[in-house]
Each structure stands twice: as structure tokens, then as C-alpha cells.
């Protein structure tokens, strides 16, 4: 029987140029299927004819690249049978995936009533949600669909708790639409058995042409295989890129933009530093992205968005607007190449040790805004050996436009490493120690310090020493 695959439908968005949108569906084995794209008045813009494969009973074709816009009508014909999809637009297609924080609906977030009431203002941002499913084998099509392609409404954005539609996904798509004025679309994918969600909910989507991915997941990994995440997460990104590029006949770009949310908070008094380690591992132990191991990625830091009184548990903070905004900035800079856009917070670039005064001057990449000097944010590894590391508080005694001065107490010359915001709950809501002037938090870090040798602009003496700051993943196992 002739038909499109489950995730094609009325009101959908197909990926615009320069990529070509991939279409596929079902038909009688050996039969020819003709796919036609028509504009207003029924004028045929494009036709493609393809044979149904005997082994699978499926057909696949790639449309010529189309500029953004619509509406169009898409028709598939096989003999006397035909299937028609109405109100089709071309724009950018973003896939949103993750765990429960991605699944939180607009109904569950802060200012939910206002957000739901605003849905009607965005009829060209289309939404679709795959139903939660698991499979022990890779499926070719979705088992079920929770929300077929739809124009956003208060009902389908706030259907119920952890159902559809994803608040982060909606807010990101809406903001991209406002910024870029392209018709945008999102998909939602939702336990711990390896591959069962991939098999059922992602593998069936591989034929689609995508513009980018937004990923909000990882809390469970703070307690399961924490110190493998610096390997498994970059590997996941590499694998998804290869799979979507291959599955879309090369139409999805090989370096598919991939944005993700660095973990927020869980417990005020964490039992260990697993959350802090996992935040570090989310960057492949390099602190910021994109980096050499994770090119084409962007990250929304969320450690300052804790919500201790969330009715869904503190692991599910309700402020998804700031999450989406920080993702938006990364998408604009990384996916859309917006030059000179600041999309992440300040990061340290230099450290000078004043031995006799017991001070460490840390220089940052951006102008600083000190939100709270009394927050215990910095610690130094003060030891004569690399492990075990004796971490001591390093209070901020001064904050300049680009420099933070830390008091080292009795540590003096034995500063082996420096870390910032290394806690499960590093600060109260939007009250971490350091931000940039645009309100983006400085991300957490773990940096080792080494003598830097001769440095331009600094005359090294026994009292003043330049330290080299470099990623300190070698300490992660011994913290």
C-alpha cells in the first residue's frame, strides 16, 4: 500500500537549501512511485520518480534544494493510488533529544500560562513528537507518534507533564524563528538499557535531512559510568553525525551542528562530586566547546539555574527559557555562523602567582561581572604530590574587569591545580560568582598549573611566577 513514512504529514517542515530534503515511504514491490511538489494553484514545481525496493517495500528520493517558504502540496502516486500532504513548508529542521529535562513540556515551566498563550503567534514554527518507545533492534520507522506535525497551540505545547511538547525544544525553535525568520521545526525523542531508545526513536529518523541537534541529557550518567562520559558523549556526537549524513544520502552535513545543555543541579549537599565531574566530561575534559575533540558543538551552561522547590523535583528545574536562550546563542554562532556573537561565558587564559603575598591572579577571556564574591567558588590543589589532591578554598579578594585575585592561604608555591564551581549545587539561582556582561555564567573548570617559563610582558622572579593553565583531566580520578 502506498504511503509516506510515519513522520511525514500535513503541516510539516522539510529542510531547505542548500541541502535537499529526503522523502521516503512504502509501496508495492517493483512499482514506480512518482512524487510531485506543487505550489499555489496546483502548478507542479518538481517531480521525482523512483522504484519501490523489492527487499524492503520502501522507496526513497531526494528533492532538489528548495529555498525557505511555502505552503506547498506534496503528492505521491503509484498507479491509481495517491497520497497528498498539505501545508508543507521548507525551513530548518532541528532534532531535539534527551531525557526528562528535554521532555518537560511548556505546561511545566516558569511563566507557563504566558508561554502557552503566546503559541498562536508562531503558526510557521511547526512541531512533531515521536512517542516514547524502546526496541532491541533498530527500527526503520517510528512505532508510534505522540504528536503528528502540527501548528503550535496551547494544547499541544502543554498536553501534560513530560509528554509533549518539549519546552526547551519549543523555546529554541521559536527563538531561532524570531532571530532568523525561517520556518523551523523540531522533533522530540525521549531508560538506561543501551540502544533501546536509539533503535526505536532515532534510527527511524535517519533518512531525514536535518539542520541541527539539541541534546539535553545526562543526569542519570552522573551516577552511572560518570568517568566514561568524556569518551562516550563525543563518540555519540560522531556517531549521530555519521548516521544522519549517511541516512540522508549525504544531505545532512557531516559536521551536523550539535548543541547540548551542561547539567544544572540536583542536591544542595551532594554526596560526591559526580555532577561536577560529569559537567567537565561533557566538554571532553577541555572546559569549553567547540574544541578539537568536539568541533561544531555549542553548550548552554545551566549550573546556575537550580530550582530547589520545583514540583517535579530539583533535578527538573523550571527555568527552561534561559536554557533555550543560551542554546540559541550557540546555534546562532556555530550553526549559522553569526560573527562576533558572544555565546558562552568567560574562561581563564592566564595565571600569575605572587608567592610572597600568597595571591593568584587569574585573567579571563572576557569582561567580568562579579555577581557574588562571597560564594565559595574557587579551590586550589595544594599538595606536594598530584594524588591525593588536597583542595583548599581560594577566596576572591579582588575582581577587576578581566582579572580575579585569589588568596592562597598556606598553599604558596604548591599550587598544582585550580578549579571553579566544582560542586553539585555551585550556587543559588542565577547567583554564581562570575558572569560576563551579557549575563552568561562562567563555566566550571578543572585546570592544572605548570611553570610557563619566559613569558612576554612578565619578568619572572622568585616572587612572581607565570603559571600555565591546561585541562586537568589527569586529576579527575583522584579528586
PAFI-238740 format. One record per residue (C-alpha): y, x, z; residue in three letters. Coordinates in steps of 0.05 Angstrom, whole numbers, padded with zeros to 5 digits, always signed. Example, Ala and Ser with C-alpha at 12.3 -4.5 7.8 and 13.67 -1.06 7.14 Angstrom:
2
-00090+00246+00156ala -00021+00273+00143ser 
// end
This chain:
479
+00000+00000+00000unk +00069+00026-00019unk +00116+00044+00037unk +00162+00096+00067unk +00142+00136+00128unk +00158+00105+00195unk +00225+00139+00207unk +00258+00116+00143unk +00293+00049+00145unk +00355+00007+00135unk +00419+00038+00164unk +00391+00109+00164unk +00427+00174+00151unk +00399+00226+00103unk +00421+00298+00105unk +00480+00312+00059unk +00493+00371+00013unk +00483+00429+00006unk +00412+00411+00026unk +00371+00358-00009unk +00342+00301+00032unk +00266+00297+00035unk +00233+00229+00026unk +00160+00212+00035unk +00114+00154+00044unk +00048+00121+00025unk +00019+00093-00039unk -00044+00082-00078unk -00081+00146-00092unk -00065+00172-00162unk -00009+00123-00174unk +00062+00142-00194unk +00119+00124-00146unk +00190+00121-00172unk +00245+00129-00121unk +00315+00107-00141unk +00382+00115-00106unk +00434+00063-00124unk +00507+00054-00108unk +00553-00006-00105unk +00538-00057-00159unk +00467-00032-00168unk +00486+00029-00210unk +00428+00079-00207unk +00452+00147-00186unk +00386+00184-00184unk +00313+00173-00199unk +00252+00214-00179unk +00180+00201-00199unk +00122+00231-00160unk +00047+00223-00157unk +00010+00199-00095unk -00035+00255-00070unk -00108+00239-00070unk -00124+00276-00006unk -00074+00241+00039unk -00050+00179+00001unk +00022+00203+00010unk +00079+00220-00037unk +00138+00267-00025unk +00201+00280-00064unk +00268+00316-00053unk +00332+00283-00073unk +00387+00322-00107unk +00440+00343-00057unk +00490+00287-00043unk +00559+00291-00013unk +00572+00252+00050unk +00584+00178+00043unk +00553+00111+00028unk +00528+00058+00031unk +00471+00067-00017unk +00407+00029-00032unk +00341+00067-00035unk +00282+00036-00072unk +00210+00059-00081unk +00168+00027-00137unk +00094+00031-00152unk +00073-00015-00208unk +00095-00085-00188unk +00106-00066-00116unk +00174-00044-00089unk +00205-00028-00021unk +00280-00027-00012unk +00322+00005+00043unk +00394-00018+00051unk +00458+00012+00080unk +00438+00085+00072unk +00489+00139+00085unk +00489+00214+00074unk +00515+00257+00131unk +00488+00306+00182unk +00422+00294+00217unk +00412+00323+00286unk +00347+00322+00324unk +00352+00314+00400unk +00292+00331+00442unk +00274+00349+00513unk +00254+00319+00579unk +00282+00266+00625unk +00354+00291+00625unk +00355+00282+00550unk +00322+00214+00558unk +00375+00187+00606unk +00410+00130+00569unk +00484+00114+00565unk +00470+00060+00616unk +00453+00113+00669unk +00512+00160+00664unk +00581+00163+00695unk +00630+00112+00667unk +00572+00076+00633unk +00608+00010+00623unk +00666+00043+00586unk +00619+00084+00543unk +00578+00023+00524unk +00639-00018+00508unk +00663+00037+00461unk +00599+00036+00419unk +00626-00015+00370unk +00679+00035+00348unk +00627+00080+00315unk +00590+00040+00263unk +00578+00101+00220unk +00542+00141+00274unk +00470+00116+00266unk +00416+00122+00318unk +00340+00125+00318unk +00290+00136+00375unk +00217+00155+00369unk +00173+00122+00421unk +00143+00166+00476unk +00073+00187+00454unk +00022+00242+00462unk -00033+00267+00417unk -00086+00321+00420unk -00079+00332+00345unk -00018+00338+00300unk +00002+00270+00271unk +00031+00263+00202unk +00072+00202+00220unk +00100+00173+00284unk +00053+00130+00325unk +00109+00082+00345unk +00184+00075+00341unk +00225+00051+00400unk +00290+00041+00362unk +00289+00036+00286unk +00352+00062+00251unk +00410+00021+00278unk +00484+00015+00283unk +00502+00031+00355unk +00512-00026+00404unk +00518-00032+00479unk +00447-00059+00480unk +00413-00004+00441unk +00451+00052+00475unk +00435+00025+00544unk +00369-00010+00535unk +00341+00013+00602unk +00331+00073+00647unk +00300+00132+00610unk +00284+00090+00548unk +00335+00091+00492unk +00384+00115+00472unk +00396+00186+00497unk +00466+00193+00528unk +00472+00267+00512unk +00449+00255+00441unk +00497+00197+00431unk +00556+00233+00461unk +00543+00295+00420unk +00536+00255+00355unk +00597+00212+00369unk +00639+00274+00385unk +00616+00310+00323unk +00635+00249+00283unk +00704+00247+00314unk +00713+00321+00301unk +00682+00328+00232unk +00686+00257+00203unk +00615+00260+00175unk +00565+00206+00183unk +00518+00234+00235unk +00450+00213+00262unk +00405+00232+00320unk +00333+00225+00338unk +00304+00224+00408unk +00238+00255+00429unk +00212+00254+00498unk +00087+00318+00601unk +00060+00382+00612unk -00004+00387+00571unk +00014+00437+00517unk +00028+00408+00448unk +00014+00334+00461unk +00087+00315+00452unk +00096+00362+00392unk +00035+00332+00359unk +00057+00260+00368unk +00133+00262+00365unk +00158+00325+00329unk +00105+00344+00279unk +00113+00276+00243unk +00187+00292+00232unk +00178+00359+00198unk +00189+00332+00128unk +00259+00310+00146unk +00318+00353+00126unk +00358+00370+00190unk +00427+00398+00204unk +00413+00420+00275unk +00375+00410+00340unk +00399+00395+00410unk +00349+00411+00467unk +00354+00390+00540unk +00291+00410+00576unk +00263+00459+00625unk +00266+00434+00697unk +00191+00430+00701unk +00187+00501+00677unk +00226+00524+00738unk +00162+00513+00776unk +00111+00526+00721unk +00108+00594+00687unk +00180+00609+00704unk +00179+00682+00683unk +00146+00668+00616unk +00205+00626+00592unk +00243+00686+00566unk +00186+00692+00516unk +00164+00620+00505unk +00233+00590+00494unk +00256+00637+00439unk +00187+00630+00408unk +00194+00555+00408unk +00260+00560+00371unk +00230+00608+00320unk +00170+00562+00310unk +00212+00498+00302unk +00256+00532+00251unk +00197+00556+00210unk +00163+00488+00215unk +00223+00446+00194unk +00242+00495+00139unk +00171+00494+00111unk +00160+00420+00122unk +00224+00401+00085unk +00206+00443+00024unk +00259+00494+00043unk +00316+00443+00050unk +00326+00453+00125unk +00358+00521+00132unk +00314+00578+00160unk +00364+00592+00216unk +00370+00519+00237unk +00426+00514+00289unk +00395+00503+00357unk +00436+00481+00417unk +00409+00474+00488unk +00431+00458+00558unk +00425+00511+00612unk +00397+00479+00674unk +00441+00442+00724unk +00419+00437+00796unk +00365+00406+00839unk +00366+00422+00914unk +00424+00445+00957unk +00377+00491+00996unk +00329+00517+00944unk +00264+00547+00969unk +00268+00604+00919unk +00308+00628+00860unk +00264+00597+00806unk +00322+00556+00778unk +00367+00617+00774unk +00313+00658+00740unk +00299+00603+00690unk +00373+00598+00672unk +00372+00672+00658unk +00307+00667+00618unk +00338+00611+00576unk +00381+00665+00545unk +00322+00713+00534unk +00350+00753+00593unk +00413+00770+00556unk +00461+00723+00592unk +00497+00691+00533unk +00478+00664+00465unk +00477+00673+00407unk +00446+00741+00417unk +00399+00787+00378unk +00337+00751+00403unk +00366+00681+00395unk +00412+00680+00334unk +00443+00615+00311unk +00438+00584+00381unk +00490+00556+00429unk +00487+00537+00502unk +00520+00486+00547unk +00525+00515+00618unk +00513+00458+00667unk +00503+00492+00735unk +00569+00463+00759unk +00551+00390+00743unk +00507+00377+00803unk +00501+00305+00826unk +00471+00303+00896unk +00478+00227+00900unk +00450+00208+00832unk +00408+00145+00839unk +00358+00178+00792unk +00350+00239+00836unk +00394+00301+00838unk +00354+00332+00782unk +00384+00278+00737unk +00460+00287+00742unk +00501+00230+00712unk +00557+00271+00681unk +00530+00276+00611unk +00599+00274+00580unk +00614+00346+00600unk +00545+00367+00577unk +00557+00336+00509unk +00627+00366+00504unk +00602+00436+00518unk +00547+00426+00466unk +00599+00400+00417unk +00640+00464+00423unk +00578+00506+00409unk +00559+00463+00350unk +00628+00469+00320unk +00628+00544+00327unk +00556+00561+00310unk +00532+00505+00265unk +00597+00490+00229unk +00629+00559+00231unk +00695+00540+00263unk +00730+00606+00272unk +00765+00628+00336unk +00738+00569+00375unk +00722+00587+00447unk +00656+00553+00461unk +00630+00588+00523unk +00657+00615+00589unk +00678+00686+00607unk +00627+00742+00614unk +00635+00811+00645unk +00646+00870+00599unk +00664+00928+00645unk +00657+00950+00718unk +00695+01005+00754unk +00673+01028+00823unk +00725+01052+00873unk +00680+01089+00921unk +00726+01106+00979unk +00755+01035+00981unk +00687+01002+00973unk +00711+00959+00915unk +00681+00939+00848unk +00730+00917+00794unk +00695+00873+00742unk +00731+00860+00676unk +00716+00795+00638unk +00719+00778+00565unk +00768+00720+00573unk +00826+00700+00616unk +00801+00675+00682unk +00815+00614+00724unk +00791+00622+00796unk +00770+00553+00819unk +00743+00574+00887unk +00750+00643+00917unk +00711+00622+00980unk +00647+00606+00941unk +00594+00660+00954unk +00587+00675+00880unk +00574+00750+00872unk +00520+00793+00902unk +00503+00867+00893unk +00436+00901+00895unk +00447+00953+00949unk +00387+00998+00955unk +00362+01068+00945unk +00306+01042+00900unk +00300+00989+00846unk +00249+00947+00884unk +00251+00913+00930unk +00324+00899+00918unk +00369+00886+00978unk +00420+00836+00956unk +00485+00833+00995unk +00544+00786+00987unk +00604+00816+00949unk +00664+00772+00967unk +00722+00766+00917unk +00783+00799+00947unk +00828+00792+00885unk +00826+00756+00818unk +00872+00777+00761unk +00879+00749+00691unk +00816+00785+00667unk +00790+00822+00729unk +00754+00804+00792unk +00755+00854+00850unk +00694+00852+00896unk +00686+00880+00966unk +00621+00920+00973unk +00620+00929+01048unk +00569+00983+01065unk +00539+00989+00995unk +00586+01042+00968unk +00552+01084+00914unk +00485+01049+00916unk +00505+00991+00871unk +00443+00983+00827unk +00457+00913+00801unk +00505+00856+00802unk +00492+00782+00797unk +00534+00719+00795unk +00518+00646+00813unk +00446+00664+00827unk +00425+00602+00864unk +00391+00536+00851unk +00455+00500+00870unk +00510+00552+00860unk +00570+00506+00872unk +00593+00435+00881unk +00614+00391+00823unk +00660+00430+00776unk +00676+00478+00832unk +00641+00543+00814unk +00682+00606+00825unk +00703+00625+00755unk +00722+00586+00692unk +00763+00602+00631unk +00829+00569+00619unk +00794+00515+00577unk +00752+00493+00636unk +00686+00525+00614unk +00647+00557+00671unk +00628+00630+00671unk +00553+00632+00661unk +00506+00662+00712unk +00483+00733+00701unk +00439+00790+00727unk +00465+00858+00705unk +00442+00927+00723unk +00493+00981+00734unk +00487+01052+00710unk +00536+01111+00706unk +00573+01104+00640unk +00593+01176+00631unk +00660+01194+00599unk +00698+01131+00583unk +00763+01127+00543unk +00821+01106+00588unk +00787+01127+00653unk +00788+01195+00687unk +00723+01198+00725unk +00727+01227+00795unk +00683+01226+00856unk +00723+01166+00879unk +00728+01125+00814unk +00667+01114+00771unk +00655+01073+00709unk +00590+01033+00711unk +00551+01009+00651unk +00533+00935+00654unk +00470+00916+00618unk +00420+00858+00624unk +00378+00867+00686unk +00313+00832+00668unk +00276+00891+00697unk +00296+00864+00765unk +00272+00793+00754unk +00202+00805+00781unk +00227+00838+00845unk +00285+00794+00866unk 
// end
